Amino acid sequence: MKTLLNAFLISCALVAPAVHAAEAPAAKTEALSPHGGAMGMKPDLTPVNVAKATGPNARTVAEVVSGARALKDKAVEVHGKVVKFNPEIMGKNWVHLRDGSGKADDGTNDILVTTMASAKVGDVVTVTGTVRTDKDFGSGYAYKVLIEEASLK
């Protein structure tokens, strides 16, 4: 039995390539969205500076996140850059939007949007949807604030 185990361990060592410290992936030092990096999709973390939408329901990302209680179940319009797009999860497309407002360390710089529309990372869009708070989709997908049932222009 011991010989069989040793043979297995040796064969695993021959098959699995060694990773040296210099080749190991660098540790992430930038703050990611509080919504994580599901499905291996890499968020666009480059600086964003997008003008605020216009109109009576226009808000910045930071205004929606910070004012979630007052905006609960109300329509908002947000102009921002798509920094992450996850298609067809639970029958919806999941878009992370940033406009340059807010701060990464308190999570006010990123808003999650659910929509049936499609977008690409890097697109600048205007989102119109309804603010929802304390939404728990199950399976670890819980959000303090998001914009649901949104249209994208």
N, C-alpha and C positions, 0 to 999 in steps of 0.2 A: 504494500500500500504506500509506504513512504517513497519507494522508488518511482511509482506511478505519479505521485504528487510532485516529486522533483522534476520528472520529465515534463509534466504539464507546465510547471512554472518556468522552466527553461524555454519551452516552445513559445510561451506567452512573451517572454523577454525578447525572443528573436523576431516575433511578429510585430509587436508594438514598438514604434520608434521612440527613442529617448528624446525627451524635450529638455534642452539645456536652458538655463536661466535667461540667456541672451535671446533665445528663440521664443520664450513664453510670452503670451499676450500681455500687453501692458495693463496695469491696473487702471480702472476708470477713475479719473480725477474730476471730471465735470459732473455736475448734478443732473441726473436724468429726471424726466417727468415722473411724478408720483405714480403714474400709471404703468411704469415698467417697460420692458422691451419684449413683449410677447411675440412668439413665433419667429424670433430671430430678426425681426425688422429693426433696422437701425434708424433711430430718430435723427433728424437734421438738427444739430446743436449749434449751428452757426448763428451769429447775432442777427436779430430781426428788427426791422424798423418799418412798420406799416402804418399808414394813416388810419385814423379812427373812421368807422363808417359814419354816414350822416343820416339824419332822420330822428324821429321821436323815440325809437327803441334802440338807437345806436349806443353801444357800450364797448369799452376795451375789454380785453381778456381779464385784466386785473380787476376791473369794475364788476364783472360777472362773478368772479371767484370771491372777491371780498364782500360783495353785496348779495350773496346767494340767498340769504334769508328773505330779504326784501323783494328779490326778483323771482322767488319760487313760483312756478306755474305761470310765469309771465313770458311774453314774447320778447326776444332780443334779436339784435342784428349786430354781428361782429365781423370786422374785416381783418383778415390775418393770413399768415403763411402756413400752409400744411407742412408740419414737421414730421408727421408719422401717419401712415395709412395702413389699416388692417382690414382687408375686405372679407365680407361674407362670414362674419362671426355671429352666431345666433340670429341669422337672418338680416343682419345690418352691416353697414360699413362703419368703421370706427376711425375717426379723424382727430388728430391732435393739432390744435391751432395755437399759434403764438403771434403776437403783434409787436412785441418789444416792451410792453408794459409789464409791471409786476417784477417779482424776484424769484429766482429758482429756489433759494433756501427756504422760502415759506410757501412755495407751490402756487403763487399767484401769477406766474408767467405762462401757464399752459392750461388750456381748457379742452376737455374731451367732448366730441360732437358725434352723435349717431345720426346716420342718414342712409337713404337708399341711393343717393348720388355717388358718383365715383370721382376721385381726385388723385393727383400724384404728389409725392413729396416735392416741395418747392413751389407748387401752385399758390398763387395769392387769390383768395376767394372771399366772398361775402356770404356769411352763414346767417340764415334766419331760422330760428327754432324756439323751443320752449325750455326755460331753465327748470331743471329738476334737482332736488337735493336729497341727500342720504339714500341714494338708489343702490340696492343690492340685487345684482343679477344672479347671485349664487356662484359656486365654484371659485370663490376668491375674488370675484369681480364686483367690488363695492366702491362707490364714488360719493364724495361729499357734495360735489356739484358737477353737473354736465349739462349740455344742451342737447335735447332729444328732438327726433322727428324733423330734422333740419333740412332745408333746401340750400343748395350751393349755387352761387352765381360767379 
